Amino acid sequence: MPRTEELNRVALNAERDLNSYQAKQGLGKKSDSTVESGVDEMVNQRFSQPTGVKYGPGSAASGSDRLIIPEDEGGTRDDRNRLARAGQFEGIGGPEDKI
């Protein structure tokens, strides 16, 4: 378990990083995915613990039934090792009940 001094130091470094002029103004070279999505995937390397930042096709909620459900959010793989899509989880009255 980290000690209080270590936690305070990590918090101070994170605050200093987030309050920097470069972080506020968005200066510096950015990757293509950062420019397109607006999410800096390098944030995971700035902190010692995982941040849970997601980017890419499955990162945002949408009204699409084609959205892939990741395994860490309850998605399952079929016989062909494909992840389930959102349309397969309709709830009561879904495809399982309509047969």
Buried (B, 14 or more C-beta within 10 A) or exposed (E): EEEEEEEEEBEEEEEEEEEEEEBEEEEEEEEEEBEEBEBBBEBEEEEEEEEEEEBEEBEEEEEEEEBBBEEEEEBEEEEEEEEBBBEBBEEEEEEEEEE
